[in-house]
Amino acid sequence: MLKYGYGGRILRVDLSERRSHIEELDPAWVRPVIGGRAANSKRLFEELDPACDPLGPDNLLIFGVGPLTGSLLPASAYYTVTAKSPLTGILGDSAAGGQFAAGMKFTGFDQIIISGCSDTLLYLLISSDGVEFVECPRLAGKTIIETTTAIRRHRKDVSLQVAAIGPAGENLVLFSAIVSSGNRVNGRTGMGAVMGSKNLKAVAVRGSRSLEVAEPLQYLSLVKSIEHSIRSHKEYQKRYDLGTTMLMQDLNGIGILPTRHFQEGVCDYVDQISGQTLAQRFKVKNKACFNCNLHCSRYYVMADCEAEGPEFETLCSFTSRLGNDDLAFALEMNAYLNQMGLDSISTAEVIGWIMECQEKDLISPADLDGFQIAWGEKAKIRQAVEKITHRQGLGDRMAQGATRLAADFSTEAQKLVMQVKGLDIICGDPRGIKAYGLTYAIASRGGDHLRAEPYFELTDRKEEARHRFGTEKAADRLAEEGKAALVVYSEKIALLTDCLTMCKNIGLCMDVLNLENIAALLEAGTGIGYTPEYVSECMDQAVKRDFQMNRAFGLTREDDTLPERFQKEPLTRGPTQGSTVDIQKMVNEYYEIHGWKDE
C-alpha cells in the first residue's frame, strides 16, 4: 500500500448509472508516472477508445493530483484535468492552481475518473467517504462564483473547494473552461465542454484526511532549500509585484509581443496596457495558491467589476493581440471570461482571425451574418464574446474555434489561423523565441508552451548553455542550434512539475527544480526509491506515451509544425526584425534525440 505522499485511492464515478466505487492505487502502476498529468495521460491511454466522441458519454474526464500536492512544498497546489479534447480531437488537458488541488488531496483520492452522462444537471460532492450525486437544476446558467457560492450555502460549508463550469461549458463551447477558487482556470483544450456534455455543473471536494511524508526532517530540509531559492531569486520581487503580466513589457522589449494578430511584435502603446500600469491603477492586493511563498497573483477592483488576475495570456489576448489599448476593458473581459468559463487565448484567436481576414478582404461581413469588426473595437469584441458564450447567431459558429470556422473559407484565410494541431497559439511570437517555437510545434496538446516552457533561452546564460546543452546558442533566443536539446530537457522538468504537482512559473521558469532535487523530494516524500536517472527515464516514456496516443488519434509527423507566417514572414521592426523560424530543422533534431521515427 501507498502510505506516504499519495492518498492511495482512486474514485471512479459513472454519471449514467449514478454509481461509484473506490480502488486502491497500485504502487507498481503509479511509480513510473509519479502522478498528476502523466498519470492522467496513462489512464486515458489505457482506458479510452481513441474513436470516441469527445462530447459523448464514453469520453473520460479525469481529475488528478500528485504525491506532493498539498504538502509543505511551495506552490504544490496544481491539479490536472484530462480528456479527449473536443476542440482538437486529440489528447486534451489543462492545469490550474488555487486551493482546489489541496482540497482534493485531503479526500484521499489521487484520481477522480468520471465517465457516462447524467440525464439531469448535477454536481458531485466528494468527501473522504466517496461521492454524493446532487441534482442542481437551479444552477443552470449560473456563473462560476454564483455556482460556488450556492453550493457552499447549500452544504453550509464555506471551506468547500469547487471546480465548476459556467454558461459556456453548459453550451458546449469547444474552448470552454473549468474554473475553481472563483478565478483559477483550467482553460485550454475545452475541458469545460467535456464537463458540460456530461451534464456535470461542478465537482466539490471536502477532505478530512491528513498527509504524511516518509522522511519528515529530510523533506523539510529540501523544502527550506527550495523556499530559499525562490525568495533569493533575482526575479522574486518583480514576479511578486506583477506576476506573469511582467511579460507585457519584457516581450515587447525584445519585439515578440503579439500585436494585431501576430502581424507585428512591437506594440507602441504597451505602457498603457502593461503589468506595471495594472499594478499602479487597479491592483488592491496580492493572492497566492495553496502554500506558495511568492504570492504572484493579483486582485483588482474597478467601478463595475472585480476579479483575480489577469495572467499575461489574457491581458495580451485582449489588448495588443486584438489591437486594443484600453486596459480597463481588458480587465472587464478577464472577469467576464472567468465567470462564463472561457479560454481567453482561443476566444481572442477566433476574434483576431476574423479581424485580420476582414482587414485583408478575405472575409466579408455578409459571410458572417453581417458582422464586421476592426482592431480595437471594444463594443464589437464584447458582443462577440457574449455571443460565443451563449452560442447566439454567429457565436454558434465561433464557438467551434478558429480552425473549424476557417474551414468554411479560402485556403489563404485558413493559413491565418494561428494554431498547431487545432489549438490556438499562446501570446509569444516564435520568430524571436525559437525554442518556444519548437515547443509549440511538438506539444502533445497543440500550440502550447507549457509542455516544455524553455525559459532558459531568455536568460543569456551562455556558458551554462554550453555545459548543459552542448552550445552557447541554446541561450540565444534567435538561434536554432541547441534548441532541440533544451526542449527535450525542459519538457522533462515541465512534466515533472505537473506530476508533483507544482507551479511551472516557480519550478521551471525560476529554475528551482532539477532532476536531482525532484528525485530527492519524491523519495523523502513517498518513501519510494527514486533517482535522477530513473525520473528522467520515466518522463521520456511519458512523453513517448503522449506521442503514441496522438498517433492513435490520427496525428502524423506533418502536424508537428508552425503556421506559415512564422516560417516565411519576417517581422518588420523591433529587436526581432527579419527573423523567421526553420521549424523543420529543429523538429528533425528533436525526433533524433528521442529516437522517434516519422510515423
C-alpha positions as CSV (number, residue, x, y, z in Angstrom):
1,M,0.0,0.0,0.0
2,L,1.0,3.6,-0.6
3,K,1.4,5.1,2.9
4,Y,3.2,8.3,2.3
5,G,2.6,11.2,0.0
6,Y,-0.2,9.6,-2.0
7,G,-3.8,9.3,-0.9
8,G,-3.5,5.8,-2.3
9,R,-7.0,5.7,-3.7
10,I,-8.9,6.2,-7.0
11,L,-12.5,7.2,-7.2
12,R,-14.5,6.1,-10.3
13,V,-17.8,7.8,-11.0
14,D,-20.3,6.7,-13.5
15,L,-22.8,9.5,-14.2
16,S,-25.1,7.5,-16.4
17,E,-25.7,4.9,-13.7
18,R,-25.0,7.2,-10.7
19,R,-22.7,4.7,-9.3
20,S,-19.2,5.0,-7.9
21,H,-16.5,2.7,-6.4
22,I,-13.2,3.2,-4.8
23,E,-10.0,1.4,-5.9
24,E,-6.6,1.2,-4.3
25,L,-3.9,3.0,-6.3
26,D,-1.4,0.3,-7.5
27,P,2.2,1.3,-6.4
28,A,3.7,-0.5,-9.4
29,W,1.3,1.3,-11.7
30,V,1.9,4.8,-10.4
31,R,5.7,4.7,-9.7
32,P,6.8,5.2,-13.3
33,V,4.3,8.1,-13.9
34,I,4.6,9.6,-10.4
35,G,1.1,11.3,-10.5
36,G,-0.7,14.3,-11.9
37,R,-0.6,14.8,-15.6
38,A,1.5,11.8,-16.5
39,A,-0.8,9.5,-14.5
40,N,-3.9,11.1,-16.1
41,S,-2.5,10.6,-19.6
42,K,-1.5,7.0,-18.9
43,R,-5.1,6.3,-17.6
44,L,-6.5,7.8,-20.8
45,F,-4.1,5.9,-22.9
46,E,-5.1,2.6,-21.3
47,E,-8.8,3.0,-21.0
48,L,-10.1,5.3,-23.7
49,D,-11.3,4.3,-27.1
50,P,-9.5,6.8,-29.4
51,A,-12.5,6.9,-31.7
52,C,-14.9,8.0,-29.0
53,D,-16.9,11.2,-29.4
54,P,-15.2,13.8,-27.2
55,L,-18.7,15.1,-26.2
56,G,-20.2,11.6,-25.8
57,P,-20.6,9.5,-22.6
58,D,-17.6,7.3,-23.4
59,N,-15.1,10.1,-23.0
60,L,-13.3,10.0,-19.7
61,L,-12.9,13.2,-17.6
62,I,-10.0,12.7,-15.1
63,F,-9.1,14.9,-12.2
64,G,-5.6,14.2,-10.9
65,V,-3.2,15.4,-8.2
66,G,0.3,14.2,-7.4
67,P,2.2,12.7,-4.4
68,L,3.4,16.1,-3.1
69,T,0.2,18.1,-3.8
70,G,-0.9,19.8,-0.6
71,S,2.4,19.3,1.2
72,L,4.9,21.8,2.5
73,L,6.5,22.0,-0.9
74,P,5.9,25.7,-2.1
75,A,3.2,26.0,-4.8
76,S,2.3,22.3,-4.7
77,A,-1.2,23.5,-5.5
78,Y,-2.0,22.3,-9.0
79,Y,-4.3,19.7,-10.4
80,T,-4.8,18.5,-13.9
81,V,-8.0,17.7,-15.8
82,T,-7.6,15.3,-18.7
83,A,-9.9,14.0,-21.5
84,K,-10.0,13.7,-25.3
85,S,-10.3,17.3,-26.4
86,P,-13.5,18.4,-28.2
87,L,-11.6,21.3,-29.7
88,T,-8.7,19.4,-31.2
89,G,-9.8,15.8,-31.2
90,I,-6.5,14.7,-29.6
91,L,-5.1,14.5,-26.1
92,G,-6.5,17.3,-24.0
93,D,-5.7,18.5,-20.6
94,S,-5.4,21.7,-18.5
95,A,-3.9,22.5,-15.1
96,A,-4.9,25.1,-12.6
97,G,-3.7,26.4,-9.2
98,G,-5.5,27.9,-6.3
99,Q,-7.0,25.8,-3.5
100,F,-8.9,23.0,-5.2
101,A,-6.0,20.6,-5.6
102,A,-5.2,20.6,-1.9
103,G,-8.9,20.0,-1.1
104,M,-9.0,17.1,-3.5
105,K,-5.8,15.6,-2.0
106,F,-7.2,15.7,1.5
107,T,-10.1,13.5,0.3
108,G,-7.5,10.7,-0.1
109,F,-8.2,10.4,-3.9
110,D,-5.2,10.8,-6.2
111,Q,-7.5,10.5,-9.3
112,I,-11.2,11.0,-9.8
113,I,-12.3,9.3,-13.1
114,I,-15.7,10.4,-14.4
115,S,-17.5,8.5,-17.2
116,G,-21.0,8.5,-18.6
117,C,-23.5,11.3,-18.8
118,S,-26.2,12.4,-16.4
119,D,-29.8,12.8,-17.6
120,T,-30.1,16.0,-15.4
121,L,-27.8,18.7,-14.3
122,L,-26.0,17.8,-11.2
123,Y,-22.9,18.4,-9.1
124,L,-20.7,15.9,-7.3
125,L,-19.9,16.3,-3.6
126,I,-16.7,14.3,-2.9
127,S,-15.6,13.6,0.6
128,S,-13.2,11.1,2.1
129,D,-16.0,8.6,2.2
130,G,-16.9,8.8,-1.5
131,V,-19.3,10.8,-3.7
132,E,-22.8,12.2,-3.4
133,F,-24.8,12.9,-6.6
134,V,-26.7,16.2,-6.2
135,E,-29.2,17.4,-8.7
136,C,-29.0,21.2,-9.2
137,P,-31.4,22.5,-11.9
138,R,-31.3,25.9,-10.3
139,L,-27.6,26.2,-11.1
140,A,-28.3,26.1,-14.9
141,G,-26.8,29.2,-16.5
142,K,-25.1,30.4,-13.3
143,T,-21.6,31.9,-13.3
144,I,-18.6,30.3,-11.6
145,I,-18.9,32.4,-8.4
146,E,-22.7,32.1,-8.3
147,T,-22.3,28.3,-8.5
148,T,-19.5,28.2,-5.9
149,T,-21.5,30.3,-3.5
150,A,-24.7,28.4,-4.0
151,I,-23.0,25.0,-3.3
152,R,-21.3,26.3,-0.2
153,R,-24.5,27.7,1.1
154,H,-26.4,24.5,0.3
155,R,-23.8,22.4,2.2
156,K,-23.4,25.1,4.9
157,D,-19.6,24.9,4.4
158,V,-17.6,27.9,3.2
159,S,-14.4,25.7,3.1
160,L,-15.7,23.6,0.2
161,Q,-13.5,23.8,-2.8
162,V,-15.5,23.9,-6.1
163,A,-14.4,23.3,-9.7
164,A,-17.3,24.4,-11.9
165,I,-18.3,25.3,-15.4
166,G,-20.1,28.5,-16.4
167,P,-22.7,29.1,-19.2
168,A,-20.0,28.5,-21.9
169,G,-19.4,24.9,-20.7
170,E,-23.1,24.2,-20.4
171,N,-23.5,25.4,-24.0
172,L,-20.6,23.2,-25.2
173,V,-18.4,26.0,-26.4
174,L,-15.4,23.9,-27.6
175,F,-12.9,26.0,-25.8
176,S,-14.8,26.4,-22.6
177,A,-13.0,26.1,-19.3
178,I,-13.4,24.7,-15.8
179,V,-12.8,27.2,-13.1
180,S,-12.0,26.7,-9.4
181,S,-11.3,29.0,-6.4
182,G,-13.5,31.5,-8.2
183,N,-11.0,32.6,-10.8
184,R,-8.4,29.8,-11.3
185,V,-8.9,28.4,-14.8
186,N,-8.3,25.1,-16.5
187,G,-8.5,27.0,-19.7
188,R,-7.1,25.0,-22.6
189,T,-8.4,22.2,-24.8
190,G,-12.1,22.5,-23.9
191,M,-12.3,20.5,-20.6
192,G,-15.3,22.7,-19.7
193,A,-17.2,21.4,-22.7
194,V,-16.5,17.8,-21.8
195,M,-17.8,18.5,-18.3
196,G,-20.9,20.2,-19.8
197,S,-21.5,17.3,-22.2
198,K,-21.8,15.1,-19.1
199,N,-24.4,17.4,-17.5
200,L,-22.0,18.0,-14.7
201,K,-22.1,21.5,-13.4
202,A,-19.4,21.2,-10.6
203,V,-17.2,19.0,-8.6
204,A,-17.0,20.0,-4.9
205,V,-14.4,18.5,-2.6
206,R,-14.3,18.3,1.2
207,G,-11.4,16.3,2.6
208,S,-10.6,15.3,6.1
209,R,-7.6,13.0,5.7
210,S,-4.1,14.0,6.6
211,L,-1.0,13.9,4.5
212,E,2.2,12.2,5.8
213,V,5.7,12.1,4.3
214,A,8.1,9.3,4.7
215,E,11.1,11.3,6.0
216,P,9.8,14.5,7.6
217,L,13.1,16.1,8.6
218,Q,14.8,15.3,5.3
219,Y,11.7,16.6,3.4
220,L,11.6,19.7,5.5
221,S,15.2,20.4,4.7
222,L,14.6,20.1,1.0
223,V,11.6,22.3,1.2
224,K,13.5,25.0,3.1
225,S,16.2,25.0,0.4
226,I,13.6,25.5,-2.3
227,E,11.9,28.2,-0.3
228,H,15.3,30.0,-0.1
229,S,15.9,29.5,-3.8
230,I,12.5,31.2,-4.5
231,R,13.0,34.2,-2.1
232,S,16.6,34.8,-3.2
233,H,15.8,34.6,-6.9
234,K,16.6,37.8,-8.8
235,E,13.1,37.9,-10.3
236,Y,11.3,37.3,-7.0
237,Q,10.2,40.9,-6.3
238,K,9.2,41.5,-10.0
239,R,7.1,38.4,-10.0
240,Y,5.6,39.3,-6.7
241,D,4.6,42.7,-7.9
242,L,3.4,41.9,-11.4
243,G,3.0,38.1,-11.7
244,T,3.1,37.0,-15.3
245,T,1.9,40.4,-16.5
246,M,5.6,41.4,-16.3
247,L,5.9,39.8,-19.7
248,M,4.0,42.6,-21.5
249,Q,6.9,44.9,-21.2
250,D,9.5,42.2,-21.4
251,L,8.2,40.6,-24.6
252,N,7.6,44.0,-26.2
253,G,11.2,44.9,-25.3
254,I,12.5,42.1,-27.5
255,G,10.0,42.6,-30.2
256,I,7.8,39.5,-29.8
257,L,4.6,40.8,-28.1
258,P,1.7,39.6,-30.5
259,T,0.2,42.8,-31.9
260,R,-2.8,42.8,-34.3
261,H,-2.9,39.0,-34.5
262,F,0.9,38.4,-34.8
263,Q,1.3,40.9,-37.7
264,E,3.8,42.8,-35.5
265,G,5.9,42.1,-32.4
266,V,6.1,45.6,-31.1
267,C,3.2,47.4,-29.5
268,D,3.5,51.2,-29.5
269,Y,1.0,51.7,-26.6
270,V,2.4,48.9,-24.4
271,D,2.9,51.4,-21.4
272,Q,-0.9,51.8,-21.3
273,I,-1.6,48.1,-21.0
274,S,1.4,46.9,-19.1
275,G,1.6,44.9,-15.9
276,Q,3.2,47.9,-14.2
277,T,0.2,50.1,-15.2
278,L,-2.2,47.4,-14.0
279,A,-0.4,47.3,-10.6
280,Q,-0.4,51.0,-10.2
281,R,-4.0,51.7,-11.2
282,F,-6.1,48.7,-10.3
283,K,-4.3,46.1,-8.1
284,V,-5.5,46.2,-4.4
285,K,-3.7,43.1,-3.1
286,N,-1.7,40.0,-3.8
287,K,-3.1,36.5,-3.7
288,A,-1.4,33.1,-3.6
289,C,-2.1,29.5,-4.4
290,F,-2.1,27.0,-1.6
291,N,1.2,27.1,0.4
292,C,3.1,29.4,-2.0
293,N,5.6,31.9,-0.8
294,L,5.6,34.0,-3.9
295,H,2.0,35.4,-3.9
296,C,2.3,36.3,-7.6
297,S,-1.5,36.5,-8.3
298,R,-3.2,39.9,-8.0
299,Y,-6.7,41.1,-7.2
300,Y,-8.1,44.2,-8.8
301,V,-11.1,46.4,-8.3
302,M,-12.8,48.7,-10.7
303,A,-16.1,50.6,-10.6
304,D,-18.2,47.9,-12.1
305,C,-16.2,44.7,-11.6
306,E,-13.5,43.0,-9.5
307,A,-11.6,39.8,-10.1
308,E,-8.3,37.9,-9.7
309,G,-5.7,38.2,-12.4
310,P,-5.4,38.7,-15.2
311,E,-2.5,36.5,-16.2
312,F,-0.3,37.5,-19.1
313,E,-2.1,35.4,-21.7
314,T,-5.5,37.0,-21.0
315,L,-4.0,40.5,-20.7
316,C,-2.2,40.3,-24.0
317,S,-5.0,38.4,-25.7
318,F,-7.5,41.2,-25.1
319,T,-5.1,44.2,-25.6
320,S,-2.3,44.1,-28.2
321,R,-3.4,40.8,-29.9
322,L,-6.7,42.5,-30.8
323,G,-5.4,46.0,-31.2
324,N,-6.9,47.3,-28.0
325,D,-5.2,50.0,-26.0
326,D,-7.8,50.2,-23.1
327,L,-6.5,48.3,-20.1
328,A,-9.8,48.7,-18.2
329,F,-11.7,46.9,-21.0
330,A,-9.2,44.0,-20.8
331,L,-9.8,43.7,-17.1
332,E,-13.6,43.7,-17.7
333,M,-13.1,40.9,-20.3
334,N,-10.9,39.0,-17.8
335,A,-13.7,39.0,-15.2
336,Y,-16.3,38.0,-17.8
337,L,-14.3,35.2,-19.3
338,N,-13.5,33.7,-15.9
339,Q,-17.2,33.8,-14.8
340,M,-18.6,32.5,-18.1
341,G,-15.8,29.8,-18.2
342,L,-14.0,30.6,-21.5
343,D,-10.4,30.1,-22.5
344,S,-9.0,33.6,-23.2
345,I,-6.5,32.5,-25.8
346,S,-8.9,30.6,-28.1
347,T,-11.6,33.3,-27.6
348,A,-9.2,36.0,-28.7
349,E,-7.8,33.9,-31.6
350,V,-11.2,33.4,-33.3
351,I,-11.9,37.2,-32.9
352,G,-8.5,38.2,-34.1
353,W,-8.6,35.9,-37.0
354,I,-11.8,37.5,-38.2
355,M,-10.3,41.0,-37.7
356,E,-7.3,40.2,-39.9
357,C,-9.3,38.3,-42.6
358,Q,-11.7,41.3,-42.9
359,E,-8.8,43.7,-43.0
360,K,-7.3,41.7,-45.9
361,D,-10.7,41.4,-47.6
362,L,-10.6,37.6,-47.3
363,I,-14.0,37.5,-45.5
364,S,-16.9,39.9,-45.9
365,P,-19.5,40.9,-43.3
366,A,-22.0,39.0,-45.5
367,D,-20.1,35.8,-44.8
368,L,-20.5,36.3,-41.0
369,D,-24.2,37.3,-40.7
370,G,-23.4,40.9,-41.3
371,F,-20.8,41.0,-38.5
372,Q,-17.9,43.5,-39.2
373,I,-15.1,44.2,-36.7
374,A,-11.8,46.2,-36.8
375,W,-8.8,46.3,-34.5
376,G,-9.7,47.6,-31.0
377,E,-13.4,47.9,-31.5
378,K,-14.3,47.2,-27.9
379,A,-18.1,47.0,-28.3
380,K,-17.8,44.5,-31.1
381,I,-15.3,42.4,-29.1
382,R,-17.6,42.4,-26.1
383,Q,-20.5,41.5,-28.4
384,A,-18.6,38.6,-30.0
385,V,-17.6,37.2,-26.6
386,E,-21.2,37.3,-25.3
387,K,-22.5,35.6,-28.5
388,I,-19.8,32.9,-28.2
389,T,-20.7,32.2,-24.6
390,H,-24.4,31.7,-25.4
391,R,-23.9,30.3,-28.9
392,Q,-26.2,33.0,-30.3
393,G,-26.1,33.8,-34.0
394,L,-22.6,34.0,-35.4
395,G,-21.4,33.0,-31.9
396,D,-22.6,29.5,-32.6
397,R,-20.1,29.1,-35.4
398,M,-17.3,30.9,-33.5
399,A,-17.8,28.6,-30.5
400,Q,-16.3,25.8,-32.7
401,G,-13.0,27.6,-32.6
402,A,-11.0,29.4,-35.3
403,T,-9.7,26.3,-37.0
404,R,-13.1,24.9,-37.7
405,L,-14.6,28.2,-38.5
406,A,-11.8,28.9,-41.0
407,A,-12.6,25.6,-42.8
408,D,-15.6,27.3,-44.4
409,F,-13.3,29.9,-46.2
410,S,-10.4,30.1,-48.6
411,T,-7.0,28.5,-48.1
412,E,-5.5,31.9,-47.6
413,A,-7.9,32.6,-44.8
414,Q,-7.2,29.2,-43.2
415,K,-3.4,29.9,-43.2
416,L,-4.1,32.9,-41.0
417,V,-5.3,30.8,-38.1
418,M,-2.5,30.9,-35.5
419,Q,-2.8,27.3,-34.4
420,V,-0.9,24.0,-34.1
421,K,-2.9,20.7,-34.1
422,G,-6.1,22.7,-33.7
423,L,-5.0,24.5,-30.5
424,D,-4.6,28.3,-30.8
425,I,-1.0,29.6,-30.1
426,I,-0.2,31.5,-27.0
427,C,1.0,35.1,-26.8
428,G,4.6,34.8,-27.7
429,D,5.9,35.2,-31.3
430,P,8.2,32.2,-32.0
431,R,10.2,34.2,-34.6
432,G,12.0,35.7,-31.6
433,I,12.0,32.7,-29.2
434,K,13.0,29.7,-31.3
435,A,12.9,27.1,-28.5
436,Y,9.3,28.1,-27.7
437,G,8.5,27.8,-31.4
438,L,9.7,24.2,-31.3
439,T,7.7,23.6,-28.2
440,Y,4.5,24.9,-29.9
441,A,5.2,22.5,-32.8
442,I,5.8,19.4,-30.9
443,A,3.5,19.9,-27.9
444,S,1.2,16.9,-27.5
445,R,-1.9,19.0,-26.8
446,G,-1.3,21.5,-29.6
447,G,0.1,25.0,-30.0
448,D,1.3,25.4,-26.4
449,H,4.3,26.5,-24.4
450,L,3.7,24.6,-21.1
451,R,4.8,21.2,-22.4
452,A,8.3,22.5,-22.1
453,E,8.5,26.2,-21.2
454,P,12.1,26.6,-22.3
455,Y,12.5,29.9,-20.4
456,F,16.3,29.2,-20.2
457,E,16.7,30.6,-23.8
458,L,15.8,34.1,-22.5
459,T,18.4,34.1,-19.7
460,D,21.6,34.7,-21.7
461,R,23.5,32.1,-19.6
462,K,25.8,31.2,-22.4
463,E,28.5,29.3,-20.5
464,E,25.9,27.2,-18.7
465,A,24.2,26.6,-22.0
466,R,27.4,25.2,-23.5
467,H,27.8,22.9,-20.5
468,R,24.2,21.7,-20.3
469,F,23.1,21.6,-24.0
470,G,26.3,21.5,-26.0
471,T,26.3,25.0,-27.4
472,E,26.0,28.6,-26.0
473,K,23.4,29.2,-28.7
474,A,20.9,27.4,-26.5
475,A,20.8,30.6,-24.5
476,D,20.4,32.8,-27.7
477,R,16.7,33.3,-28.4
478,L,17.3,34.0,-32.1
479,A,19.4,30.9,-32.7
480,E,18.0,27.5,-33.6
481,E,21.1,25.5,-32.7
482,G,20.8,23.6,-29.4
483,K,17.1,24.3,-29.1
484,A,16.0,20.6,-29.5
485,A,18.3,19.6,-26.6
486,L,16.9,22.4,-24.5
487,V,13.3,21.5,-25.2
488,V,13.9,17.8,-24.5
489,Y,15.3,18.7,-21.1
490,S,12.7,21.3,-20.4
491,E,9.8,19.0,-21.2
492,K,11.0,16.6,-18.5
493,I,11.1,19.3,-15.9
494,A,7.7,20.7,-17.1
495,L,6.1,17.3,-16.9
496,L,7.6,16.6,-13.5
497,T,6.2,19.8,-12.1
498,D,2.8,18.6,-13.4
499,C,3.3,15.2,-11.8
500,L,4.4,16.5,-8.3
501,T,2.2,18.9,-8.8
502,M,3.9,22.3,-8.7
503,C,3.7,25.7,-10.4
504,K,5.9,25.9,-13.6
505,N,6.5,29.6,-13.1
506,I,8.5,28.7,-10.0
507,G,9.7,25.2,-10.6
508,L,10.8,25.7,-14.2
509,C,11.0,29.3,-15.2
510,M,12.8,30.3,-12.0
511,D,15.0,27.1,-12.4
512,V,14.2,26.0,-8.8
513,L,13.6,22.3,-9.7
514,N,16.1,19.9,-11.3
515,L,16.3,16.2,-11.7
516,E,18.4,15.8,-8.6
517,N,16.2,17.7,-6.1
518,I,13.0,16.3,-7.6
519,A,14.2,12.7,-7.1
520,A,15.2,13.6,-3.5
521,L,11.8,15.2,-2.8
522,L,10.0,12.2,-4.2
523,E,12.0,9.7,-2.1
524,A,11.7,11.7,1.1
525,G,8.0,12.4,0.5
526,T,6.8,9.0,-0.6
527,G,9.4,6.6,0.7
528,I,9.7,5.1,-2.7
529,G,13.2,4.8,-4.3
530,Y,13.8,7.5,-6.9
531,T,17.0,8.5,-8.6
532,P,17.6,11.4,-11.1
533,E,18.2,8.8,-13.8
534,Y,15.0,7.0,-13.1
535,V,12.8,10.0,-13.1
536,S,14.4,11.2,-16.3
537,E,13.7,7.9,-18.0
538,C,10.1,7.9,-16.6
539,M,9.5,11.3,-18.2
540,D,10.9,10.1,-21.5
541,Q,8.5,7.2,-21.5
542,A,5.6,9.6,-20.6
543,V,6.4,11.9,-23.5
544,K,6.5,8.9,-25.8
545,R,3.2,7.7,-24.5
546,D,1.6,11.0,-25.4
547,F,3.2,10.8,-28.8
548,Q,1.7,7.3,-29.3
549,M,-1.7,8.3,-28.1
550,N,-1.9,11.2,-30.5
551,R,-0.8,8.8,-33.3
552,A,-3.9,6.8,-32.3
553,F,-5.9,9.9,-32.5
554,G,-4.7,10.4,-36.1
555,L,-1.8,12.8,-35.9
556,T,1.2,12.4,-38.2
557,R,4.7,13.9,-38.4
558,E,3.4,16.7,-40.6
559,D,1.3,18.0,-37.7
560,D,4.5,19.0,-35.8
561,T,4.9,22.4,-37.5
562,L,4.1,26.1,-37.2
563,P,1.8,28.4,-39.2
564,E,3.2,29.6,-42.4
565,R,3.5,33.2,-41.1
566,F,6.2,32.3,-38.7
567,Q,8.2,30.3,-41.3
568,K,8.0,32.8,-44.2
569,E,7.1,36.3,-43.0
570,P,9.9,38.1,-41.1
571,L,8.9,40.7,-38.5
572,T,9.4,44.1,-40.0
573,R,10.6,46.1,-37.0
574,G,12.0,45.9,-33.5
575,P,14.8,43.7,-32.0
576,T,13.5,40.6,-33.8
577,Q,13.2,42.3,-37.2
578,G,14.0,40.0,-40.1
579,S,13.7,36.7,-38.2
580,T,11.7,33.6,-39.2
581,V,11.7,30.0,-37.9
582,D,13.2,27.0,-39.6
583,I,10.9,24.7,-37.7
584,Q,11.6,21.5,-39.7
585,K,15.3,21.6,-38.8
586,M,14.5,21.8,-35.1
587,V,11.7,19.2,-35.2
588,N,14.1,16.8,-37.0
589,E,16.7,17.3,-34.3
590,Y,14.0,16.8,-31.6
591,Y,12.9,13.5,-33.2
592,E,16.5,12.3,-33.4
593,I,17.2,12.9,-29.7
594,H,14.1,11.0,-28.8
595,G,14.9,8.2,-31.3
596,W,11.5,8.6,-32.9
597,K,10.6,7.6,-36.5
598,D,8.5,9.7,-38.8
599,E,5.4,7.6,-38.1
